[in-house]
Amino acid sequence: MALLVIASCQLMVVLDITIVNIALPDIQRSLDFSTTSLAWVVNAYTLTFGGLLLLGGRTGDILGRRRVFIFGVLLFVLASLLGGLAQNEAQLLAARALQGVGGAIASPTALSLVSTTFREGPERNRAFGVFAAVSAGGGAIGLLAGGILVEWLNWRWVLFVNVPIGLLIALATPRWIKESERHPGHFDITGALTSTVGMVLLVYGFIRAAQEGWRDALTLVSFAAAVVILAVFILVERRSRQPITPLHMFADRNRAGTYGIMLCLAAAIFGMFFFLTLFVQNVLEFSPLATGFAFLPVSAVIAVGAGLASRFLPTYGPKPFMVVGAILAAAGLAWLTLTDVHSTYAGSVLGPILVFSLGMGMEFVSLTLMALSNVSVRETGAASGLLNATQQVGGSLGLSILVTVFGTASTNEADEQIPRFLAQATPAERLRFQRTGELPGPFSDEVLTAGVSAAFVVAAVFAAIAALIAVLVIQVRPSDLERLKGGTGPV
């Protein structure tokens, strides 16, 4: 029951990253977002989530994990309610950012509770397998849930649905989860703020570049300010007695490699869900509900990959699953680059996402175990927060880079499609184009597909880099295998 409560919270938090993806076209029409600024509906959540995860994990260590877990869940519920009631772009983005704060408090605490609730060995391996499967498969479940809610109700319900779920989790937690021991310490507020602001500016710079170009003054100022603030963040962490980001954790070769792999793969998986959702709905003309069902196989195959990894990790160690998982993810994304306006779901989408999902299922279990290996109980919150932070920051930063690639490629394709359209357009169609600036169906599909295909090329490169890190950096020691089998082993 404890695992059910913990996994339900993680599912709610992870699901909310993608559940809005299905609703993006409806949100765009309802609140007048542009295609590139639409990425902020995702990034406003993931940036505050990723930027404050370390503070959230540290808060659980100091104040007690169960108490902090409940507070994070209730804050998430409040933000979801406000987001569902939003009447304009600013209100929705503010609510999404507040959701990220709630998720940043609840999620690392949930992962820490897994570490402290279950004994090291097969029991904890299975618990991590469930947690990792939920973390990886929640994205696909979110797409299905979003499709159902948008089709039967409207886009606001992708946010309202969190309210009853979160309240049930908050009510069940005191019954099934014990409070953890508190560890004295202080909060590194300066580190949390500088890391979050620095990443927001960096992501904004990429998205601004997609809209206004790389020579735009505000784009250059954003990048420069991001570099300065992130440099300040590193200095603050090096001098702090209890930093929000314990830099000594990067001294462990395996843990540093794990964070690097997570950073790259998160960029790939965020991009896959974001762009493939747009392609399936706008080019293949799937309804929101049909789009949700189209991604349903992702969850099933991720569960298979996670189950395989959990079963054979004690025998082979995590490295083979890290390498093979990243290669499969890269192969699936490379396959998706072949999509065009004549593609079909069965012929061009289903195969690649199954290959990609099998690899991601293997990866999430292996990465979770490796990141928390050889970590003292006192620092499990910081270690789990750092793993989640690399996932969310990598996803946000990667998505912003992919949006920039998408914007450049689609703009170049539009320059070719506009003369073709004007050559055969009727006077009424020309007048409509002059008024709206939007190309009609066949031509706009070509523009969107060109941008999506280019984005998948870069996403495949991210996954290939993850595979290289796994091959060259990760080293599994005999003591690691001993602990995975339930033995003590040196710490």
C-alpha positions in Angstrom: 0.0 0.0 0.0 2.9 2.4 0.7 4.3 1.7 -2.8 0.8 2.3 -4.3 0.5 5.7 -2.6 4.1 6.7 -3.6 3.7 5.4 -7.2 0.3 7.2 -7.5 1.9 10.5 -6.6 4.7 10.0 -9.1 2.2 9.0 -11.8 0.2 12.2 -11.2 3.3 14.4 -11.3 4.9 12.7 -14.4 1.5 12.3 -16.1 1.0 16.1 -16.0 4.0 16.7 -18.2 2.3 15.0 -21.1 -1.4 15.1 -20.4 -1.4 18.7 -21.6 0.3 17.7 -24.8 -3.0 16.3 -26.2 -4.8 19.5 -25.2 -2.2 21.8 -26.8 -4.1 22.4 -30.1 -7.3 23.2 -28.1 -5.3 25.4 -25.6 -3.7 27.2 -28.6 -7.1 28.0 -30.1 -8.7 28.9 -26.8 -6.0 31.2 -25.4 -4.3 32.4 -28.6 -0.8 30.8 -28.2 1.6 30.7 -31.2 3.1 27.3 -32.1 6.6 28.1 -30.7 5.3 29.9 -27.5 3.0 26.8 -27.0 6.1 25.0 -25.7 5.9 27.2 -22.6 2.8 25.3 -21.5 5.1 22.4 -21.0 8.3 24.3 -20.0 6.6 26.5 -17.4 5.9 23.3 -15.5 9.1 21.4 -16.1 11.4 24.3 -15.5 10.1 25.1 -12.0 9.8 21.4 -11.4 13.4 20.7 -12.4 14.8 23.9 -10.9 13.3 23.3 -7.4 13.6 19.5 -7.2 16.9 19.7 -5.3 15.4 22.1 -2.8 12.3 19.8 -2.5 14.5 16.8 -1.8 16.6 18.7 0.8 13.4 19.9 2.5 12.2 16.3 3.0 15.6 15.4 4.6 15.3 18.3 7.1 11.6 18.6 7.9 10.5 14.9 7.5 9.6 13.3 4.2 6.0 12.3 4.9 5.1 15.9 6.0 6.8 17.5 3.0 5.3 14.9 0.7 1.7 15.8 1.8 2.4 19.5 1.5 3.7 19.1 -2.1 0.7 17.1 -3.2 -1.8 19.6 -1.8 0.1 22.5 -3.5 -0.1 20.6 -6.7 -3.8 20.2 -6.3 -4.3 23.9 -5.7 -2.2 24.8 -8.8 -4.2 22.3 -10.9 -7.4 23.9 -9.9 -6.2 27.4 -10.7 -4.8 26.2 -14.1 -8.2 24.7 -15.0 -9.9 28.0 -14.3 -7.3 30.1 -16.3 -8.8 32.7 -18.7 -5.7 33.8 -20.5 -2.1 32.8 -21.4 -0.5 34.5 -18.4 -2.8 32.8 -15.9 -2.3 29.4 -17.4 1.5 29.7 -17.4 1.5 31.0 -13.8 -0.6 28.0 -12.7 1.7 25.6 -14.6 4.7 27.1 -12.8 3.0 26.7 -9.4 2.2 23.0 -10.3 6.0 22.6 -10.9 6.7 23.9 -7.4 4.3 21.4 -5.9 5.7 18.6 -8.0 9.3 19.6 -7.1 8.3 19.2 -3.4 6.5 15.9 -3.8 8.4 13.9 -6.4 12.0 13.7 -4.9 10.4 13.0 -1.5 8.5 10.1 -3.1 11.7 8.6 -4.5 13.4 9.0 -1.1 10.5 7.2 0.6 11.1 4.2 -1.7 14.7 4.1 -0.6 13.9 4.3 3.1 10.7 2.1 3.1 12.1 -1.0 1.3 15.2 -3.1 2.2 18.2 -3.0 -0.1 18.2 -6.0 -2.4 15.5 -7.7 -4.4 12.7 -6.0 -2.5 14.0 -2.5 -3.3 14.9 -3.6 -6.8 11.2 -4.5 -7.4 10.0 -1.2 -5.8 12.4 0.8 -8.0 11.2 -1.2 -11.0 7.6 -0.1 -10.3 8.6 3.5 -9.6 10.7 3.7 -12.8 8.0 2.1 -14.9 5.5 4.6 -13.6 8.0 7.5 -14.2 8.7 6.4 -17.8 5.2 5.1 -18.7 3.3 7.9 -17.1 4.0 10.1 -20.1 2.1 7.7 -22.4 -0.7 7.2 -19.9 -1.0 11.0 -19.7 -1.6 11.2 -23.5 -4.4 8.6 -23.2 -6.0 10.3 -20.2 -5.7 13.7 -22.0 -7.3 12.3 -25.1 -10.3 11.0 -23.2 -10.7 14.2 -21.2 -10.4 16.6 -24.2 -12.7 14.4 -26.4 -15.4 14.0 -23.8 -15.1 17.2 -21.8 -12.6 20.0 -22.7 -9.0 20.9 -22.2 -9.5 22.3 -18.7 -10.2 18.9 -17.4 -6.6 17.7 -18.0 -5.8 20.0 -15.0 -9.0 19.5 -13.0 -8.5 15.7 -12.9 -5.5 16.1 -10.5 -7.7 17.6 -7.8 -9.6 14.4 -6.7 -6.5 12.2 -7.3 -4.2 14.5 -5.2 -6.7 14.7 -2.4 -7.0 10.9 -2.2 -3.2 10.6 -2.1 -2.9 13.2 0.7 -5.6 11.4 2.8 -4.0 8.0 2.3 -0.4 9.0 3.1 -0.7 9.3 6.9 -2.2 5.8 7.1 0.3 3.9 5.0 3.6 5.8 5.2 5.7 6.3 8.3 7.4 9.6 9.0 11.1 9.6 8.3 13.9 10.7 10.7 14.8 14.4 10.4 18.3 15.4 9.6 19.5 18.8 10.9 20.5 21.3 8.2 19.6 24.6 6.4 17.9 25.5 3.1 20.1 26.7 0.2 17.5 29.2 -1.1 20.2 31.1 -3.1 21.2 28.0 -4.9 17.6 27.1 -5.7 16.8 30.5 -7.1 20.0 31.0 -9.1 19.6 27.5 -10.7 16.0 28.0 -11.6 16.4 31.5 -12.9 19.5 30.6 -14.9 17.7 27.6 -16.6 14.6 29.7 -17.3 16.7 32.3 -19.1 18.6 29.6 -21.0 15.4 27.9 -22.2 13.8 31.3 -23.0 16.9 32.2 -25.2 16.4 29.0 -27.3 12.6 29.6 -27.7 13.2 33.3 -28.5 15.8 32.3 -31.1 13.2 30.1 -32.8 10.7 33.0 -33.0 13.0 36.0 -33.6 16.4 34.6 -34.8 19.8 34.2 -33.3 20.7 37.9 -33.9 17.8 39.2 -31.8 19.1 41.4 -29.0 16.8 39.9 -26.3 17.9 36.4 -27.4 21.6 37.3 -26.9 20.9 39.0 -23.6 19.0 35.9 -22.3 21.9 33.7 -23.1 24.5 36.0 -21.5 22.4 36.4 -18.4 21.9 32.7 -18.1 25.6 32.0 -18.3 26.3 34.6 -15.6 23.6 33.4 -13.2 24.5 29.7 -13.7 28.2 30.6 -12.9 27.0 32.3 -9.7 25.0 29.2 -8.9 28.2 27.0 -9.2 30.1 29.4 -7.0 27.4 29.4 -4.4 27.3 25.6 -4.3 31.0 25.3 -3.9 31.1 27.6 -0.9 27.9 26.4 0.8 28.3 24.1 3.8 25.0 22.3 2.9 24.5 23.0 -0.8 21.3 22.2 -2.6 23.4 20.4 -5.2 26.1 18.4 -3.4 28.9 18.7 -6.0 30.8 15.8 -4.4 28.1 13.4 -5.8 29.6 14.1 -9.3 32.9 12.8 -8.0 31.5 9.3 -8.4 32.1 8.3 -12.0 29.0 6.1 -12.3 26.7 8.7 -10.7 28.0 11.5 -12.9 27.6 9.3 -16.0 24.1 8.5 -14.9 23.1 12.1 -14.6 24.6 12.8 -18.1 22.6 9.9 -19.6 19.4 11.1 -18.0 20.0 14.6 -19.2 20.3 13.4 -22.8 17.4 10.9 -22.7 15.0 13.3 -21.1 15.6 15.7 -23.9 14.8 12.9 -26.4 11.6 11.7 -24.7 10.2 15.2 -24.1 10.7 16.0 -27.8 9.3 12.7 -28.9 6.0 13.2 -27.1 5.7 16.9 -27.9 6.3 16.7 -31.7 4.7 13.4 -32.4 1.5 14.6 -30.7 1.4 17.6 -33.0 2.2 15.4 -36.0 -0.5 12.8 -35.2 -3.2 15.3 -34.6 -2.4 17.9 -37.3 -1.1 15.8 -40.2 -2.6 12.3 -39.6 -5.8 14.2 -38.3 -6.3 11.9 -35.3 -8.9 13.1 -32.7 -7.6 13.7 -29.2 -9.0 10.4 -28.0 -7.5 8.5 -31.0 -4.2 10.2 -30.3 -4.3 9.0 -26.7 -4.9 5.4 -27.8 -2.1 5.7 -30.4 0.4 6.2 -27.6 -1.1 3.5 -25.3 1.4 0.8 -26.6 4.2 3.0 -25.2 3.2 2.3 -21.6 2.9 -1.4 -22.2 6.3 -1.7 -23.8 8.0 0.5 -21.2 6.6 -1.8 -18.5 8.1 -4.8 -20.4 11.5 -3.1 -20.6 11.4 -2.1 -16.9 10.5 -5.7 -16.0 13.3 -7.2 -18.0 15.8 -4.8 -16.4 14.6 -5.4 -12.9 14.7 -9.2 -13.4 18.2 -9.4 -14.7 20.0 -6.5 -13.1 21.4 -8.6 -10.2 22.9 -11.0 -12.8 24.3 -8.6 -15.4 24.4 -5.2 -13.7 23.0 -2.0 -15.0 25.5 -1.1 -17.7 24.2 -3.5 -20.5 20.7 -2.2 -20.0 22.0 1.4 -20.1 23.9 0.8 -23.4 21.2 -1.3 -25.1 18.4 1.0 -23.9 20.0 4.1 -25.3 20.8 2.5 -28.6 17.2 1.3 -29.0 16.0 4.9 -28.1 18.3 6.4 -30.8 17.2 3.8 -33.3 13.5 4.6 -32.7 14.0 8.3 -33.1 16.1 7.9 -36.2 13.3 5.8 -37.7 10.8 8.7 -36.9 12.9 11.1 -39.1 11.5 9.2 -42.1 8.0 10.5 -41.5 6.4 12.7 -44.2 2.9 13.9 -45.1 2.2 10.5 -46.7 3.1 8.5 -43.6 0.6 6.4 -41.7 0.4 5.5 -38.1 0.8 1.7 -38.6 3.6 2.1 -41.2 5.6 5.0 -39.8 4.8 5.7 -36.2 3.9 2.5 -34.3 7.2 0.6 -35.0 9.5 3.5 -34.0 7.7 4.3 -30.7 7.7 0.6 -29.7 11.5 0.4 -30.2 12.0 3.7 -28.4 9.8 2.6 -25.5 11.6 -0.7 -24.9 14.8 1.1 -24.6 13.4 3.7 -22.2 11.9 1.0 -20.0 15.4 -0.5 -19.6 17.0 2.9 -19.0 14.8 4.3 -16.2 15.2 1.3 -13.9 19.0 1.2 -14.4 19.5 4.9 -14.0 17.4 5.1 -10.9 19.3 2.3 -9.2 22.7 3.6 -10.2 22.0 7.2 -9.1 21.0 6.1 -5.6 23.8 3.5 -5.2 26.3 4.2 -2.4 24.3 7.1 -1.1 24.0 7.6 2.7 20.5 7.8 4.2 21.1 11.4 5.1 21.5 12.3 1.4 18.9 10.2 -0.3 16.7 13.2 -0.7 19.4 15.2 -2.4 20.5 12.3 -4.6 16.9 11.5 -5.8 16.2 15.2 -6.3 19.3 15.5 -8.4 18.3 12.6 -10.6 14.8 14.0 -11.1 16.3 17.5 -11.6 18.5 16.3 -14.5 15.4 14.6 -16.0 13.3 17.7 -15.9 16.0 20.2 -16.7 17.2 18.0 -19.5 13.7 17.7 -20.9 13.1 21.4 -20.7 16.4 22.4 -22.2 16.2 19.7 -24.8 12.7 20.6 -25.8 13.7 24.3 -26.2 16.6 23.2 -28.5 14.3 21.0 -30.5 11.7 23.8 -30.8 14.5 26.0 -32.2 15.4 23.3 -34.7 11.8 22.9 -35.5 11.3 26.6 -36.0 14.2 27.0 -38.3 13.4 24.0 -40.5 9.7 24.8 -40.7 10.5 28.4 -41.6 12.8 27.3 -44.4 10.1 24.9 -45.7 7.5 27.7 -45.5 9.7 29.8 -47.8 9.4 27.0 -50.4 5.7 26.3 -49.9 4.3 29.9 -50.0 5.2 30.5 -53.7 3.7 27.1 -54.6 0.5 28.1 -52.8 0.3 31.5 -54.2 0.8 30.2 -57.8 -2.5 28.1 -57.6 -4.5 30.0 -54.9 -7.8 31.6 -55.7 -8.3 35.3 -54.8 -10.3 34.4 -51.7 -7.5 32.0 -50.5 -4.9 34.7 -51.1 -6.9 37.2 -49.1 -7.3 34.7 -46.2 -3.6 34.1 -46.2 -2.8 37.8 -46.1 -5.1 38.2 -43.2 -4.1 35.2 -41.1 -0.6 34.3 -42.4 -1.5 30.6 -42.2 -1.1 28.2 -45.1 -4.0 25.8 -45.8 -4.0 22.1 -45.2 -1.6 20.4 -47.7 1.0 23.2 -47.6 0.9 23.6 -43.8 1.3 19.8 -43.4 4.5 20.0 -45.4 5.8 22.8 -43.2 5.0 21.0 -40.0 6.4 17.7 -41.1 9.7 19.2 -42.2 10.1 20.8 -38.8 9.2 17.7 -36.9 11.5 15.5 -39.0 14.4 17.9 -38.3 13.6 17.9 -34.6 13.7 14.1 -34.5 17.2 14.1 -36.1 18.6 16.1 -33.2 16.6 14.0 -30.6 18.3 10.9 -32.1 21.7 12.6 -31.6 20.8 13.2 -27.9 20.0 9.5 -27.5 23.2 8.4 -29.3 25.3 10.7 -26.9 23.6 8.9 -24.0 24.7 5.5 -25.4 28.3 6.8 -25.8 28.3 7.9 -22.1 27.0 4.5 -21.0 29.8 2.7 -22.9 32.7 5.0 -22.0 31.9 6.1 -18.4 29.8 3.5 -16.5 31.8 0.9 -14.6 30.0 -1.7 -12.6 32.0 -3.1 -9.6 31.5 -6.5 -8.0 30.3 -4.8 -4.8 27.5 -3.2 -6.9 26.3 -6.6 -8.1 26.5 -7.9 -4.5 24.1 -5.2 -3.2 21.7 -5.8 -6.1 21.5 -9.4 -5.0 20.7 -8.4 -1.5 24.2 -8.8 0.0 25.8 -6.2 2.1 28.9 -5.3 0.1 31.2 -2.4 1.0 29.7 1.1 1.0 
